Amino acid sequence: MSGVCGVVRMDGGVVGRGTLDAMLEAVAFRGPDGRGSWWGDLDGVEDDVGSGEASVALGYLALHTTPESVQERQPLTDTEAGLVLVADARLDNREELLHALKPRRVNGVVTDAGLILAAYRAWGEECAERLLGDFAVALWDGRKRRLFLARDVMGMRGLYYRVERGRVLFATEVKQILAAPGVETDIFEPAVGAHLVGAYGPADWTFWEGIAQVPPGHAVVVEAERVRSRRYWELDPGRRIRYRRDEEYAEHFRSLFADSVRARLRSVAPVGVLLSGGTDSGSVAAMGGWLLANEPGVSVPEFRAYSFAFDELKECDERHISGPLAEHFGIPVTDVPADDAWPLKN
């Protein structure tokens, strides 16, 4: 996972250079492939980093995982529209978006972040509902003096924010916001209390007073006078798909399942699967193995499995189920010793 962060002085004040540096450094491990920053005014015009007059600062920590991300240099800018974007994202519906948006290619490539920027330019705040995958997006719209935040429907990527008088901070992790000068560190007791009794509070709660998270499937817009949160996706329990034959349901499911696993095999790094004896991880591993063996366009540097190994608590060991599956598809397996890993061992 990559990392994002930023500060916007809605009052036109100056963002201290040390503020963004502290937020980036708080999760430096997220940027093994480099970091980038953008400094500018509220109109989205880039400023000299050394001028000390920037009111908007965005930062990015890079972890390259997809072929396109290797050529990605964030923050991304659209100077014509006054847009600046940072995104921790992996999109699954690239082909659909490429066809709909026809964005400009840089060095022959359109990155996932580039697609998101093009989607915002085309569809504005409604762009999030067109994105499929894992993402946390932060975009400063200089023309509208608007900060746009959006998070994927499953909440796979973190995105937190704090709105103060005249200042807004956002980040991948809470610790980045806490690292910024002047941020109070008061505990938000209702969230702690709910957690201790096993209850769920509102989806935007965190353990820190004044720091909220963008709920899964939501977009948050921060402007000078107000904060708006909109749920852009939710499950429709009344929707039905009707086929004439039972086999058609299985065919449709298999097609969607193959698409999902195929999308997660789009990687420049080795891919691993946590494999147990259950039907869920077993199905994922089997589909991954089948795709790698049968689809010429699907390849990864390495595909391997990790399985918990119980040599003492043999009734918990499932390798007699997962092992033959891995062997059938030629998937190397690393056993993870688990007898001493349970919480009450000692």
Phi, psi and chi 1 to 4 in degrees:
 res  aa     phi    psi   chi1   chi2   chi3   chi4
   1 MET       -  135.1  -53.6  -71.3 -170.9      -
   2 SER   -82.0 -174.2  -60.3      -      -      -
   3 GLY  -138.7  145.5      -      -      -      -
   4 VAL  -130.8  158.3  -56.9      -      -      -
   5 CYS  -166.8  166.5   61.8      -      -      -
   6 GLY  -178.0  164.1      -      -      -      -
   7 VAL  -136.3  134.2 -174.4      -      -      -
   8 VAL  -125.5  123.1  179.6      -      -      -
   9 ARG   -93.1   93.1  -70.5  -62.6  -57.7  -98.6
  10 MET   -62.0  -23.2  -67.6  -70.4 -166.4      -
  11 ASP   -87.1    4.9   58.3    2.4      -      -
  12 GLY    82.9    4.8      -      -      -      -
  13 GLY   -69.2  179.6      -      -      -      -
  14 VAL  -101.4  134.9  176.0      -      -      -
  15 VAL   -85.6  121.4  178.3      -      -      -
  16 GLY   -67.7  138.9      -      -      -      -
  17 ARG   -57.4  -37.5  176.9   62.8 -174.1  -96.2
  18 GLY   -66.9  -24.2      -      -      -      -
  19 THR   -64.9  -52.2  -60.5      -      -      -
  20 LEU   -66.1  -39.5 -169.7   67.0      -      -
  21 ASP   -59.4  -41.5  -72.4  -15.0      -      -
  22 ALA   -65.8  -37.9      -      -      -      -
  23 MET   -68.9  -37.4  -64.4  175.6   74.0      -
  24 LEU   -69.4  -42.7  -71.8  167.5      -      -
  25 GLU   -68.4  -25.8 -163.6   58.5   33.9      -
  26 ALA   -61.8  -27.1      -      -      -      -
  27 VAL  -131.2   46.3  -68.7      -      -      -
  28 ALA   -57.8  -27.0      -      -      -      -
  29 PHE   -63.1  -17.8   67.0   90.8      -      -
  30 ARG   -78.2   -7.4  -73.8 -178.9  173.3  -90.1
  31 GLY  -118.2   52.1      -      -      -      -
  32 PRO   -65.1  -19.9   26.1  -35.8      -      -
  33 ASP  -105.3   17.6  -63.3  -45.0      -      -
  34 GLY   117.1  173.7      -      -      -      -
  35 ARG  -142.9  157.1   62.8  174.9   65.6 -177.7
  36 GLY  -143.5  160.4      -      -      -      -
  37 SER  -146.9  156.4   60.2      -      -      -
  38 TRP  -135.1  135.8 -177.1   93.7      -      -
  39 TRP  -126.8  134.9  -58.8   76.3      -      -
  40 GLY  -166.5 -174.3      -      -      -      -
  41 ASP   -96.0  179.6   61.8   22.0      -      -
  42 LEU   -67.3  -17.2  -68.4  174.3      -      -
  43 ASP   -84.9    0.1  -65.5  -36.4      -      -
  44 GLY    83.2   19.2      -      -      -      -
  45 VAL   -95.1  125.4  177.7      -      -      -
  46 GLU   -62.9  142.9 -171.0  168.4    8.0      -
  47 ASP  -117.3  156.6 -167.9   15.7      -      -
  48 ASP   -66.0  126.5 -179.7    2.4      -      -
  49 VAL   -56.5  -35.6  175.5      -      -      -
  50 GLY   -86.9   -1.2      -      -      -      -
  51 SER   -73.8  -24.9   70.5      -      -      -
  52 GLY    70.8   24.7      -      -      -      -
  53 GLU  -121.7    5.8  -62.0  179.1   -5.5      -
  54 ALA   -72.7  137.0      -      -      -      -
  55 SER  -102.7  -10.8  -64.3      -      -      -
  56 VAL  -130.6  131.4 -177.8      -      -      -
  57 ALA  -138.8  127.2      -      -      -      -
  58 LEU  -123.0  140.3  -83.1   66.8      -      -
  59 GLY  -129.0  154.0      -      -      -      -
  60 TYR  -143.1  137.6  179.0   69.5      -      -
  61 LEU  -116.7  123.6  -66.7  155.7      -      -
  62 ALA   -99.6  132.1      -      -      -      -
  63 LEU  -128.4  109.7  171.2   62.6      -      -
  64 HIS   -79.3  122.7  -63.1  154.7      -      -
  65 THR  -125.8  -33.4   56.6      -      -      -
  66 THR  -104.0  159.9   66.2      -      -      -
  67 PRO   -56.8  -37.3  -25.2   34.6      -      -
  68 GLU   -71.1  -34.1  -62.9   78.1   18.0      -
  69 SER   -66.9  -20.7   67.9      -      -      -
  70 VAL   -61.6  -30.6  174.2      -      -      -
  71 GLN   -98.1    7.7  -60.0 -170.4   41.0      -
  72 GLU   -84.8  135.2 -165.3  164.8   68.9      -
  73 ARG  -128.8  101.1  -60.7  -64.4  179.4  -92.1
  74 GLN  -103.7  158.4  -66.3 -167.8   45.0      -
  75 PRO   -63.7  149.6  -22.8   35.3      -      -
  76 LEU   -95.3  144.7  -65.5 -175.4      -      -
  77 THR  -128.3  149.7   60.4      -      -      -
  78 ASP  -126.6   91.5 -175.3  -28.5      -      -
  79 THR   -64.3  -31.6   54.3      -      -      -
  80 GLU   -63.8  -39.1  179.7 -177.5  -19.0      -
  81 ALA   -97.7   -4.2      -      -      -      -
  82 GLY    69.7   37.0      -      -      -      -
  83 LEU  -112.1  140.9  -54.6  176.4      -      -
  84 VAL  -135.0  132.0 -170.9      -      -      -
  85 LEU  -133.7  142.3  172.9  141.8      -      -
  86 VAL  -128.6  142.2  -73.7      -      -      -
  87 ALA  -150.7  130.8      -      -      -      -
  88 ASP   -97.1   98.4  174.0   22.9      -      -
  89 ALA  -148.6  149.6      -      -      -      -
  90 ARG  -140.8  111.3 -168.0 -147.8   70.4 -118.0
  91 LEU   -92.5  141.4  -63.4  179.5      -      -
  92 ASP   -98.2  -22.7  -66.3  -17.6      -      -
  93 ASN  -105.0   47.3   60.7  -26.7      -      -
  94 ARG   -59.2  -47.4  -78.2 -179.2   51.7   84.2
  95 GLU   -61.2  -41.0  -65.7  -55.8  -41.8      -
  96 GLU   -61.1  -44.8  175.1 -172.6  -20.1      -
  97 LEU   -70.1  -39.3  -66.8  170.6      -      -
  98 LEU   -60.5  -40.5  -73.4  167.8      -      -
  99 HIS   -68.1  -40.8  177.3   75.2      -      -
 100 ALA   -75.7  -35.0      -      -      -      -
 101 LEU  -101.1  -30.5  -63.8  166.9      -      -
 102 LYS    47.4   56.1  -62.6  178.3  173.8   57.2
 103 PRO   -73.3  162.5   29.3  -34.6      -      -
 104 ARG   -71.8  135.8 -178.5  174.3   63.5   89.0
 105 ARG   -91.8  142.5  -64.9  177.7 -179.4  -91.8
 106 VAL  -113.0  118.0  178.6      -      -      -
 107 ASN    56.5   34.5  -62.1  -35.7      -      -
 108 GLY    79.2    6.3      -      -      -      -
 109 VAL  -129.4  143.5  172.4      -      -      -
 110 VAL  -113.9  117.6  178.9      -      -      -
 111 THR   -80.8  167.7   66.5      -      -      -
 112 ASP   -63.4  -41.8  -71.9    2.0      -      -
 113 ALA   -63.3  -37.1      -      -      -      -
 114 GLY   -63.7  -37.1      -      -      -      -
 115 LEU   -65.9  -39.3  -82.1  171.5      -      -
 116 ILE   -66.0  -41.2  -64.0  171.5      -      -
 117 LEU   -62.0  -43.3 -175.3   61.1      -      -
 118 ALA   -64.9  -36.4      -      -      -      -
 119 ALA   -65.1  -40.9      -      -      -      -
 120 TYR   -65.1  -41.0 -179.0   87.6      -      -
 121 ARG   -63.9  -33.8 -177.2  160.9 -177.8  172.8
 122 ALA   -82.0  -40.0      -      -      -      -
 123 TRP  -120.5   -1.7  -58.9  -50.8      -      -
 124 GLY    62.3 -139.7      -      -      -      -
 125 GLU   -63.6  -19.2  -66.9 -179.6   29.0      -
 126 GLU   -82.4    3.8  -74.1   69.7   44.0      -
 127 CYS   -66.6  -31.4   67.8      -      -      -
 128 ALA   -58.8  -36.9      -      -      -      -
 129 GLU   -72.3   -8.3   52.6 -150.4   66.2      -
 130 ARG   -94.4   -6.1  -53.1  -73.9 -168.2  103.9
 131 LEU   -97.5  135.2  -52.4  177.7      -      -
 132 LEU  -124.1  123.6 -178.5   64.3      -      -
 133 GLY   145.4 -156.0      -      -      -      -
 134 ASP  -109.7  124.3  -59.4  -15.6      -      -
 135 PHE  -158.9  148.6   58.7   84.4      -      -
 136 ALA  -131.8  118.0      -      -      -      -
 137 VAL  -119.9  136.7  177.1      -      -      -
 138 ALA  -132.4  127.2      -      -      -      -
 139 LEU  -137.8  130.0  179.8  145.1      -      -
 140 TRP   -98.6  122.3  175.4 -110.6      -      -
 141 ASP  -102.5   99.9 -172.9  -27.0      -      -
 142 GLY   -66.8  -34.0      -      -      -      -
 143 ARG   -66.5  -35.4  -71.4 -173.2  177.6  177.7
 144 LYS  -101.6    2.4  -62.7  179.8  178.7  178.7
 145 ARG    49.3   54.2  -59.6  -77.8 -179.6   96.5
 146 ARG  -134.2  133.6  169.8 -172.2  -62.6  166.8
 147 LEU  -101.4  123.1  177.3   63.6      -      -
 148 PHE  -110.2  124.6  174.0   77.5      -      -
 149 LEU  -122.5  138.2  -53.0  172.0      -      -
 150 ALA  -148.2  147.8      -      -      -      -
 151 ARG  -134.2  145.7 -166.7  173.9  175.0 -153.3
 152 ASP   -64.4  164.2   64.6   84.5      -      -
 153 VAL   -68.8  -23.6  -60.2      -      -      -
 154 MET   -95.5   -6.3  -66.7  -66.0  -69.3      -
 155 GLY    67.3   35.5      -      -      -      -
 156 MET   -74.3  -24.6  -61.7  -56.5  -66.1      -
 157 ARG  -115.1  135.8  -53.2  -68.0  170.6  102.4
 158 GLY   -79.4  149.3      -      -      -      -
 159 LEU  -157.6  116.0 -170.4   55.0      -      -
 160 TYR  -121.4  156.6  -60.8   84.3      -      -
 161 TYR  -151.7  158.4   65.3   99.8      -      -
 162 ARG  -138.5  126.1  176.0 -179.0  174.6   87.4
 163 VAL  -108.6  118.5  179.5      -      -      -
 164 GLU  -115.1  175.9  -56.9  172.4  -15.3      -
 165 ARG   -69.7  110.4  176.8  172.1  -66.7 -177.7
 166 GLY    84.9   -5.0      -      -      -      -
 167 ARG  -143.2  140.2 -176.5  173.9   76.1  158.9
 168 VAL  -127.2  134.9 -177.0      -      -      -
 169 LEU  -123.2  144.1  -55.4   99.2      -      -
 170 PHE  -141.4  156.9   67.4   84.3      -      -
 171 ALA  -169.1  164.0      -      -      -      -
 172 THR   -68.9  -38.8  -61.6      -      -      -
 173 GLU  -126.1  151.1  -64.0 -169.9   36.1      -
 174 VAL   -59.6  -37.8  169.7      -      -      -
 175 LYS   -60.1  -25.4   66.7  172.0   68.3  174.6
 176 GLN   -68.9  -41.0  -65.4  170.8  -89.3      -
 177 ILE   -67.8  -40.4  -63.9  177.2      -      -
 178 LEU   -65.5  -23.1  -63.7  176.0      -      -
 179 ALA   -77.5  -15.9      -      -      -      -
 180 ALA   -73.7  138.8      -      -      -      -
 181 PRO   -59.3  140.1  -23.4   33.6      -      -
 182 GLY    85.9    1.1      -      -      -      -
 183 VAL   -87.7  123.7  173.5      -      -      -
 184 GLU   -73.7  151.0  -61.8  178.5   -3.5      -
 185 THR  -117.8   43.4   57.0      -      -      -
 186 ASP   -77.8  139.3  -64.6  -27.9      -      -
 187 ILE   -75.3  138.3  -63.2  -64.8      -      -
 188 PHE   -91.5   94.9 -176.1   51.6      -      -
 189 GLU   -61.1  -37.5  -66.7 -175.1    1.1      -
 190 PRO   -57.3  -38.5  -28.5   37.5      -      -
 191 ALA   -68.7  -40.4      -      -      -      -
 192 VAL   -64.4  -44.8  176.1      -      -      -
 193 GLY   -60.8  -43.4      -      -      -      -
 194 ALA   -62.6  -40.3      -      -      -      -
 195 HIS   -63.6  -41.9  174.2   73.8      -      -
 196 LEU   -68.9  -26.5  -67.8  175.6      -      -
 197 VAL   -99.0    8.3  -60.7      -      -      -
 198 GLY    74.8   25.1      -      -      -      -
 199 ALA  -106.0  164.3      -      -      -      -
 200 TYR  -110.7  128.8  -68.4   99.2      -      -
 201 GLY   -90.4 -171.5      -      -      -      -
 202 PRO   -55.1  149.8  -27.7   36.2      -      -
 203 ALA   -66.5  -16.8      -      -      -      -
 204 ASP   -94.2   -0.2   60.6  -12.7      -      -
 205 TRP   -67.8  148.6  -84.7   11.1      -      -
 206 THR  -134.4  177.6   73.5      -      -      -
 207 PHE   -80.0    0.6  -68.9  152.5      -      -
 208 TRP  -116.8  131.4  -57.1   97.2      -      -
 209 GLU   -60.7  127.5 -172.7   79.6   44.3      -
 210 GLY    83.6   -1.1      -      -      -      -
 211 ILE  -113.7  123.3  -61.0  177.9      -      -
 212 ALA  -115.2  159.9      -      -      -      -
 213 GLN  -111.0  147.8   64.4  175.0  -42.0      -
 214 VAL   -71.9  118.3  177.8      -      -      -
 215 PRO   -64.9  153.1  -20.9   33.8      -      -
 216 PRO   -54.7  140.0  -26.1   35.0      -      -
 217 GLY    70.5   22.4      -      -      -      -
 218 HIS  -124.5  155.6  -79.5   67.0      -      -
 219 ALA  -122.4  138.1      -      -      -      -
 220 VAL  -120.0  133.1  172.8      -      -      -
 221 VAL  -118.9  126.7  173.3      -      -      -
 222 VAL  -114.3  121.8 -176.2      -      -      -
 223 GLU  -122.5  176.2  -63.3  166.9  -47.0      -
 224 ALA   -59.9  -34.3      -      -      -      -
 225 GLU  -106.0  -11.5  -58.7  -62.9  -31.9      -
 226 ARG  -160.6  165.9   59.7  174.8  177.1  163.1
 227 VAL  -124.1  127.0  178.9      -      -      -
 228 ARG  -118.9  135.2  -65.1 -177.2  -78.2  115.0
 229 SER  -121.6  131.4  178.7      -      -      -
 230 ARG  -132.7  131.9  178.8  178.4   69.7   88.9
 231 ARG   -84.2  115.8 -176.3  167.5 -171.9  166.6
 232 TYR   -96.0   -9.4   66.4   81.5      -      -
 233 TRP  -150.0  140.8 -177.4   91.7      -      -
 234 GLU  -153.6  154.8   59.8 -176.2  -35.9      -
 235 LEU   -65.7  136.1 -175.1   67.7      -      -
 236 ASP  -102.4   98.6 -179.6    2.7      -      -
 237 PRO   -69.1  -13.9   25.5  -33.6      -      -
 238 GLY   -90.2   -7.3      -      -      -      -
 239 ARG   -73.9  138.2 -175.9 -179.0  177.5 -172.4
 240 ARG  -131.5  142.5  -64.4  -70.1 -176.1  -90.1
 241 ILE  -113.0  124.5  -62.9  174.7      -      -
 242 ARG  -115.8  126.1  -60.0  -64.8 -174.1 -170.0
 243 TYR  -122.4  161.6  -70.2  123.0      -      -
 244 ARG   -84.0  -30.4  -68.0 -172.4  176.6 -175.9
 245 ARG  -119.6  144.0  -61.3 -177.6  -60.1  109.4
 246 ASP   -58.9  -34.8  -72.1  -13.6      -      -
 247 GLU   -61.0  -28.9  -67.7   78.2    6.0      -
 248 GLU   -68.1  -32.8  -67.9  178.6  -85.8      -
 249 TYR   -64.3  -43.2  -66.0  105.1      -      -
 250 ALA   -64.4  -40.5      -      -      -      -
 251 GLU   -64.2  -42.0  -68.4  168.6    4.6      -
 252 HIS   -65.4  -45.2 -169.4  175.8      -      -
 253 PHE   -60.6  -46.3  173.7   81.3      -      -
 254 ARG   -61.4  -37.7 -169.9 -177.4 -168.4  -78.4
 255 SER   -63.8  -45.9  175.1      -      -      -
 256 LEU   -65.6  -41.0  -67.5  174.6      -      -
 257 PHE   -64.6  -43.1 -172.7   57.9      -      -
 258 ALA   -62.4  -41.8      -      -      -      -
 259 ASP   -59.3  -42.2  -73.1  -14.9      -      -
 260 SER   -64.8  -47.2  -61.3      -      -      -
 261 VAL   -68.5  -40.4  175.8      -      -      -
 262 ARG   -59.2  -41.2 -174.3 -176.0  -63.2  110.3
 263 ALA   -62.6  -34.1      -      -      -      -
 264 ARG   -85.6   -3.2  -75.9  150.5 -176.2   80.0
 265 LEU   -93.8    2.6  -69.7  172.8      -      -
 266 ARG   -79.8   90.3 -176.9  169.3   63.3   96.0
 267 SER  -151.4  146.1  175.4      -      -      -
 268 VAL   -97.3   -1.5  -66.8      -      -      -
 269 ALA  -115.9  162.3      -      -      -      -
 270 PRO   -56.7  146.7  -25.6   35.2      -      -
 271 VAL  -113.0  132.8  175.0      -      -      -
 272 GLY  -120.6  153.7      -      -      -      -
 273 VAL  -130.9  134.1   57.0      -      -      -
 274 LEU   -81.2  110.4 -178.0   60.4      -      -
 275 LEU  -111.0  121.7  178.8   60.6      -      -
 276 SER  -116.9 -161.9   68.7      -      -      -
 277 GLY   -94.6    4.8      -      -      -      -
 278 GLY   -78.8  166.5      -      -      -      -
 279 THR   -75.5  -22.9   57.1      -      -      -
 280 ASP   -72.4  -60.9   45.2    4.0      -      -
 281 SER   -66.7  -33.5   65.1      -      -      -
 282 GLY   -62.5  -39.3      -      -      -      -
 283 SER   -67.1  -40.7  -62.9      -      -      -
 284 VAL   -62.7  -47.8  171.9      -      -      -
 285 ALA   -62.8  -42.8      -      -      -      -
 286 ALA   -64.3  -43.3      -      -      -      -
 287 MET   -65.5  -40.9  179.3   58.2   75.2      -
 288 GLY   -60.5  -45.8      -      -      -      -
 289 GLY   -62.5  -40.2      -      -      -      -
 290 TRP   -66.3  -44.3 -172.3   90.5      -      -
 291 LEU   -62.8  -43.3  -71.2  170.1      -      -
 292 LEU   -65.5  -29.7  -70.7  167.2      -      -
 293 ALA   -85.7  -24.9      -      -      -      -
 294 ASN  -118.2  -15.4  -67.8  -81.6      -      -
 295 GLU  -111.5  111.7  -70.2 -163.1    4.0      -
 296 PRO   -58.1  -31.3  -23.9   34.1      -      -
 297 GLY   -79.4   -5.4      -      -      -      -
 298 VAL  -103.8  120.8  178.6      -      -      -
 299 SER  -155.1  149.5   65.0      -      -      -
 300 VAL  -138.9  156.6  -67.7      -      -      -
 301 PRO   -57.1  -34.3  -25.0   34.4      -      -
 302 GLU  -164.4  143.6 -175.8 -179.8   10.1      -
 303 PHE  -129.5  117.2 -176.6   59.1      -      -
 304 ARG  -141.4  165.3   64.1 -179.4  -53.6  109.7
 305 ALA  -117.4  154.7      -      -      -      -
 306 TYR  -127.0  127.8  -63.8   83.8      -      -
 307 SER  -128.9  137.1  -63.1      -      -      -
 308 PHE   -69.5  133.1  -71.5  128.7      -      -
 309 ALA  -113.2  120.0      -      -      -      -
 310 PHE  -112.6  104.1  -68.3   91.5      -      -
 311 ASP   -90.9  -25.7  -66.0  -41.1      -      -
 312 GLU   -93.7  -52.7  -62.8  175.8   22.7      -
 313 LEU   -85.7   70.9  -62.5  171.5      -      -
 314 LYS   -63.1  -24.1  -64.6 -174.3 -177.7  -63.0
 315 GLU   -69.2  -15.5   64.1  -88.0   19.9      -
 316 CYS   -94.8   -8.7  -64.4      -      -      -
 317 ASP   -81.7  131.9 -163.6   88.4      -      -
 318 GLU  -119.2   14.1  -62.0  179.5  -22.4      -
 319 ARG   -67.1  -21.2  -72.7  176.2  -68.1  171.9
 320 HIS   -68.8  -17.7   62.2  -71.8      -      -
 321 ILE   -96.2  -47.9  -57.5  172.7      -      -
 322 SER   -74.3  -30.6   60.4      -      -      -
 323 GLY   -58.7  -52.3      -      -      -      -
 324 PRO   -60.4  -34.1  -26.5   35.8      -      -
 325 LEU   -63.6  -48.1 -176.6  150.6      -      -
 326 ALA   -62.4  -39.1      -      -      -      -
 327 GLU   -65.4  -39.4 -177.6  179.0   -3.1      -
 328 HIS   -60.7  -40.8  175.8   78.9      -      -
 329 PHE   -96.1    5.2  -72.4  101.3      -      -
 330 GLY    66.0   36.7      -      -      -      -
 331 ILE   -95.2  118.0  -56.2  172.0      -      -
 332 PRO   -62.0  142.7  -18.0   30.3      -      -
 333 VAL  -123.3  133.9 -179.5      -      -      -
 334 THR  -106.8  120.8  -63.7      -      -      -
 335 ASP   -81.3  132.0  -70.4  -20.5      -      -
 336 VAL  -105.6  110.0 -179.6      -      -      -
 337 PRO   -56.9  124.3  -23.3   34.4      -      -
 338 ALA  -121.9   -6.0      -      -      -      -
 339 ASP   -59.6  -34.3  -76.4  -55.4      -      -
 340 ASP   -98.8    9.9  -65.7  -28.7      -      -
 341 ALA   -95.8   -9.4      -      -      -      -
 342 TRP   -80.1  150.1   58.7  -68.7      -      -
 343 PRO   -59.0  -33.3  -23.6   33.4      -      -
 344 LEU  -101.6   19.1  -58.7 -179.2      -      -
 345 LYS   -54.7  -43.9  170.8   66.3  178.5  178.8
 346 ASN  -100.5      -  -62.5  -42.4      -      -
